Every structure is written in C-alpha cells, then in structure tokens.
C-alpha cells in the first residue's frame, strides 16, 4: 500500500493538483453524465468526457501561473454570484428599508422606507441624488 502511495506522490510532484475549479468541473461532469444517461443524448456525454479530460489536464499541469489565474477567475465569478444571491435575499426580507444604487459609483445604499422624497448622499463618492422611499 505504501508503494502505491509513494508512486502517486512522486507522480504529482511538481504538478498543479486539485483545486476548487476542478471540484466544480467534476460536479458538472457528473450531472452531465446523469442527464445524458436519462435523456439518451450522446452530445452531453461527449461534453462530459471533454470536461474530464480538461480537469485531468489542469491537475497534471506544470504551468502553475496559468492554473492559478484560472482558479482566481473562477473564485471571483463564484463570489460575485454568491454575493448577488445574498444581496437579493437581504433585499427581499428587509421590509423596513429601500435599496438604491448610486448613479455615479454604483454602490448599493440602504435608506429607511416611508420617509417620502429624500436626498441621499453616497458615502463613497459623496454625490447626492433624490429618490422617493
């Protein structure tokens, strides 16, 4: 058993390895294979096989900088999607405030509801604008 573990340790030396993007690609591959088997669509199976090949390419790659850039791009996109849904949930459950975007910098601002027409000053860019709450 130790010989097998040592073999794989030597094999992966100097290689990029497994990261969050590879985990995501494996999940997508599994979903595509299940859907392909259920719907009998060979195109989906072909896409799943291509994703497996790409995942192994990334795992055994020696180009650390390119793989780290891909991982950083993936994490940035994932965080953007997660924050969008987190903000959406907060906006839907908060009944006491209204949310506006600053027309200058795009920062999301929270103001109390039911105050009529008010002037809102963005704390980031200091621009004022008028909105009805």
Backbone bond lengths (Angstrom), bond angles and torsions (degrees), N, CA, C in turn:
res aa  C-N    CA-C-N  psi(-1)  N-CA   C-N-CA  omega(-1)  CA-C   N-CA-C  phi
1 X - - - 1.448 - - 1.529 110.99 -
2 X 1.313 116.62 -39.29 1.459 120.09 179.28 1.518 111.54 -66.03
3 X 1.330 117.15 -32.53 1.459 120.14 179.16 1.526 110.88 -64.89
4 X 1.322 117.15 -38.59 1.465 120.96 179.30 1.527 109.79 -67.43
5 X 1.331 115.86 -44.20 1.459 120.05 179.22 1.527 110.90 -63.13
6 X 1.331 116.88 -41.63 1.464 120.68 177.89 1.525 111.36 -64.63
7 X 1.337 116.23 -37.76 1.463 120.06 177.96 1.524 110.68 -61.14
8 X 1.328 116.71 -47.46 1.460 120.05 -179.49 1.524 111.90 -67.91
9 X 1.320 116.68 -33.08 1.474 119.90 176.94 1.525 110.00 -65.02
10 X 1.338 116.83 -43.18 1.472 120.04 177.64 1.525 110.82 -67.09
11 X 1.334 116.61 -37.99 1.464 120.51 -179.89 1.523 111.78 -62.17
12 X 1.328 117.04 -39.63 1.459 120.94 -175.62 1.527 113.14 -87.45
13 X 1.321 118.16 -2.85 1.458 120.45 179.16 1.524 110.08 -64.03
14 X 1.331 116.03 126.53 1.458 120.80 -179.86 1.519 113.72 80.91
15 X 1.308 117.03 6.17 1.473 121.85 179.47 1.528 109.12 -102.69
16 X 1.343 115.72 161.78 1.457 119.79 -176.05 1.521 112.46 -70.98
17 X 1.316 118.71 -46.99 1.465 121.43 177.37 1.514 113.64 94.56
18 X 1.315 115.10 -156.65 1.459 124.25 -170.63 1.522 109.25 -103.52
19 X 1.350 116.99 134.77 1.460 120.48 179.15 1.520 110.38 -142.26
20 X 1.313 116.94 -170.94 1.459 121.99 -176.54 1.519 113.51 -64.90
21 X 1.323 117.45 -37.72 1.470 120.32 178.79 1.522 110.08 -66.16
22 X 1.325 117.86 -41.02 1.468 120.14 177.50 1.527 110.65 -62.41
23 X 1.326 117.45 -41.44 1.465 120.76 178.05 1.524 110.53 -60.57
24 X 1.331 116.98 -43.93 1.466 121.47 178.23 1.529 110.60 -62.68
25 X 1.328 116.70 -43.54 1.472 120.32 179.79 1.523 111.43 -63.65
26 X 1.342 117.21 -37.31 1.463 119.84 176.55 1.521 111.42 -63.61
27 X 1.316 117.82 -41.73 1.471 121.05 179.42 1.526 110.06 -64.76
28 X 1.331 117.18 -43.97 1.467 120.73 178.21 1.524 109.88 -61.89
29 X 1.322 117.00 -40.97 1.459 121.34 178.67 1.517 110.85 -61.66
30 X 1.328 116.71 -45.47 1.464 120.39 179.20 1.528 111.22 -61.17
31 X 1.318 116.96 -44.09 1.467 120.83 178.75 1.532 110.39 -62.61
32 X 1.329 116.82 -43.79 1.468 120.01 179.14 1.522 111.76 -62.84
33 X 1.320 117.57 -39.71 1.462 119.91 178.65 1.525 111.85 -65.76
34 X 1.329 116.87 -39.83 1.468 120.03 178.26 1.521 110.64 -66.11
35 X 1.331 117.02 -45.35 1.465 120.48 179.34 1.528 110.08 -65.25
36 X 1.324 117.48 -38.53 1.464 121.35 178.78 1.522 111.04 -63.16
37 X 1.319 117.08 -41.60 1.462 120.45 179.33 1.530 111.09 -68.64
38 X 1.332 116.67 -36.30 1.463 119.96 -178.41 1.520 112.17 -74.23
39 X 1.317 117.19 -35.30 1.466 120.36 -175.41 1.525 113.24 -102.13
40 X 1.329 116.43 -5.50 1.469 122.30 -179.05 1.531 111.82 56.86
41 X 1.323 115.06 45.40 1.468 121.94 176.97 1.533 108.59 -106.75
42 X 1.326 118.22 105.81 1.469 119.88 -177.82 1.533 113.29 -67.90
43 X 1.316 117.34 -21.23 1.463 120.24 179.16 1.522 110.07 -63.51
44 X 1.325 117.13 -40.49 1.462 120.60 178.92 1.524 111.22 -65.53
45 X 1.330 116.72 -38.15 1.467 119.93 176.96 1.525 110.36 -65.19
46 X 1.314 117.13 -38.75 1.468 120.67 177.89 1.526 110.76 -63.51
47 X 1.330 117.35 -42.93 1.463 121.36 177.58 1.527 110.04 -63.00
48 X 1.337 117.31 -40.48 1.458 121.19 178.87 1.522 110.92 -63.16
49 X 1.315 117.74 -41.77 1.468 120.98 178.43 1.524 110.00 -65.35
50 X 1.320 117.55 -39.96 1.467 120.46 177.57 1.530 110.55 -62.85
51 X 1.336 117.33 -38.49 1.464 120.39 177.43 1.529 111.67 -66.12
52 X 1.327 117.32 -38.29 1.463 120.28 177.04 1.523 110.22 -62.86
53 X 1.339 116.40 -44.52 1.468 120.38 179.12 1.528 109.74 -60.93
54 X 1.328 117.67 -44.55 1.463 121.14 179.78 1.529 111.25 -63.75
55 X 1.339 116.54 -39.35 1.461 120.47 179.12 1.522 110.66 -62.67
56 X 1.327 117.09 -44.71 1.466 119.86 178.41 1.522 111.42 -68.30
57 X 1.325 117.04 -34.32 1.463 120.01 174.71 1.521 110.14 -59.34
58 X 1.347 116.39 -45.86 1.461 120.29 179.15 1.525 111.05 -64.03
59 X 1.324 117.02 -40.64 1.451 121.29 -176.34 1.532 112.21 -66.38
60 X 1.317 117.34 -40.02 1.462 121.04 -176.97 1.527 112.98 -93.78
61 X 1.306 117.18 4.34 1.453 121.17 -178.31 1.529 111.25 -69.24
62 X 1.325 115.09 148.42 1.470 120.83 175.63 1.525 111.07 -104.17
63 X 1.332 117.41 -2.05 1.463 122.09 -179.52 1.536 108.89 -88.00
64 X 1.326 115.48 83.18 1.459 120.90 -175.23 1.524 112.29 -62.19
65 X 1.323 118.13 -39.35 1.463 119.79 -175.21 1.527 111.40 -65.77
66 X 1.330 117.26 -40.93 1.467 119.83 179.42 1.523 111.05 -67.08
67 X 1.344 117.41 -42.45 1.462 120.54 179.97 1.532 111.20 -67.51
68 X 1.336 117.54 -36.25 1.458 119.93 177.45 1.521 111.32 -68.04
69 X 1.332 117.67 -35.79 1.471 120.09 175.69 1.524 110.39 -64.73
70 X 1.343 116.71 -43.04 1.468 119.83 177.94 1.527 110.69 -61.15
71 X 1.330 116.89 -43.73 1.462 121.29 179.25 1.526 110.96 -63.77
72 X 1.339 117.23 -41.17 1.467 120.70 179.37 1.528 110.54 -64.84
73 X 1.332 117.17 -41.37 1.468 120.49 177.16 1.522 110.88 -62.89
74 X 1.330 116.13 -42.45 1.465 120.78 178.29 1.531 110.49 -61.73
75 X 1.328 117.26 -47.35 1.468 120.68 -179.44 1.527 111.55 -62.92
76 X 1.336 116.76 -38.89 1.466 120.89 179.09 1.532 110.18 -63.51
77 X 1.335 117.36 -44.86 1.463 121.09 178.95 1.524 110.86 -66.02
78 X 1.325 116.90 -42.78 1.465 121.16 179.37 1.527 110.73 -61.17
79 X 1.333 116.92 -44.86 1.467 120.34 179.56 1.518 111.72 -65.46
80 X 1.324 117.56 -35.45 1.459 121.15 177.85 1.527 110.68 -64.60
81 X 1.320 117.27 -43.35 1.465 121.56 179.61 1.526 110.37 -67.08
82 X 1.330 116.98 -43.69 1.470 120.68 179.77 1.521 110.68 -63.17
83 X 1.340 117.73 -43.26 1.465 119.54 -179.47 1.522 111.39 -68.02
84 X 1.345 117.71 -32.64 1.463 120.02 176.86 1.522 110.22 -61.01
85 X 1.336 117.43 -48.46 1.463 120.10 -178.65 1.528 111.61 -70.83
86 X 1.324 118.46 -32.26 1.458 121.13 176.54 1.532 109.84 -65.51
87 X 1.334 116.67 -43.79 1.467 120.46 178.29 1.522 111.03 -66.87
88 X 1.327 117.51 -38.16 1.458 120.96 178.28 1.527 110.50 -62.40
89 X 1.316 116.82 -43.82 1.462 120.30 178.35 1.527 110.70 -62.18
90 X 1.334 116.21 -43.66 1.466 120.01 179.99 1.532 110.62 -62.63
91 X 1.328 116.74 -42.34 1.471 119.55 -179.54 1.517 112.00 -66.44
92 X 1.337 117.25 -36.50 1.464 120.44 -178.75 1.521 112.89 -74.42
93 X 1.317 117.82 -29.01 1.466 120.02 -178.18 1.525 113.06 -93.13
94 X 1.315 118.96 -17.49 1.468 122.07 -178.45 1.524 109.00 -86.21
95 X 1.332 116.74 104.07 1.465 122.34 -177.33 1.525 112.33 -90.79
96 X 1.316 118.30 -8.68 1.462 121.16 -174.26 1.522 113.30 -99.26
97 X 1.328 118.09 -6.27 1.458 121.03 -176.04 1.526 111.31 -134.05
98 X 1.331 114.67 156.75 1.470 122.26 171.80 1.516 107.44 -111.51
99 X 1.307 116.48 150.25 1.458 121.72 -178.81 1.518 109.16 -116.95
100 X 1.319 116.03 131.74 1.464 122.86 178.08 1.521 108.87 -129.75
101 X 1.321 115.48 154.37 1.457 120.81 173.34 1.516 108.44 -102.43
102 X 1.310 116.10 137.88 1.457 120.75 176.33 1.530 108.22 -66.38
103 X 1.347 117.97 128.90 1.462 119.68 -178.96 1.525 113.19 -68.48
104 X 1.331 117.21 -18.72 1.455 120.31 -177.71 1.533 111.83 -88.97
105 X 1.342 117.39 -54.69 1.475 120.54 -173.56 1.519 113.44 -107.51
106 X 1.337 119.01 -14.55 1.460 121.74 177.58 1.517 114.42 86.52
107 X 1.337 118.29 4.89 1.464 120.87 179.45 1.521 109.59 -67.41
108 X 1.346 116.02 140.72 1.450 120.68 179.06 1.521 109.05 -82.87
109 X 1.347 115.66 128.42 1.468 121.37 -176.78 1.524 109.21 -118.58
110 X 1.335 116.44 142.51 1.454 122.98 -179.68 1.522 108.45 -113.67
111 X 1.339 116.06 125.56 1.466 121.06 178.85 1.529 108.37 -129.01
112 X 1.342 117.73 153.45 1.470 120.21 -179.95 1.526 111.75 -67.76
113 X 1.326 115.29 145.33 1.464 121.68 179.26 1.525 110.57 -79.75
114 X 1.328 116.25 155.51 1.456 121.93 171.61 1.516 115.30 78.34
115 X 1.309 119.34 19.85 1.465 122.09 -179.83 1.526 112.21 -98.15
116 X 1.335 117.34 2.13 1.464 120.01 -179.16 1.511 110.80 81.46
117 X 1.333 116.61 -151.58 1.462 121.18 178.16 1.525 108.48 -84.57
118 X 1.335 115.33 122.23 1.463 119.62 -177.36 1.527 110.16 -129.99
119 X 1.312 114.21 157.59 1.453 120.83 174.66 1.527 107.75 -94.46
120 X 1.324 115.42 126.71 1.466 121.39 -177.22 1.519 108.18 -111.14
121 X 1.322 116.27 130.44 1.467 120.98 177.16 1.522 107.97 -109.97
122 X 1.322 115.72 125.69 1.463 121.86 178.97 1.536 109.01 -72.49
123 X 1.325 118.63 126.97 1.467 120.29 -179.97 1.530 112.91 -71.61
124 X 1.320 116.76 -18.63 1.461 119.08 -177.32 1.525 112.57 -85.55
125 X 1.352 117.10 -49.16 1.468 119.74 -175.47 1.528 112.85 -109.70
126 X 1.332 117.32 -5.26 1.469 123.62 176.82 1.528 114.30 68.82
127 X 1.314 118.55 15.48 1.460 119.69 177.42 1.539 109.00 -84.17
128 X 1.313 115.88 140.92 1.468 121.26 177.78 1.518 109.76 -103.30
129 X 1.339 115.14 144.27 1.460 120.81 174.54 1.526 107.66 -149.03
130 X 1.319 115.77 158.63 1.457 121.51 -175.00 1.521 109.93 -109.35
131 X 1.331 114.41 133.69 1.469 120.83 178.45 1.506 109.44 -141.42
132 X 1.318 116.37 157.91 1.458 122.42 176.03 1.520 108.60 -98.73
133 X 1.333 116.13 127.68 1.474 119.74 179.95 1.497 108.38 -99.71
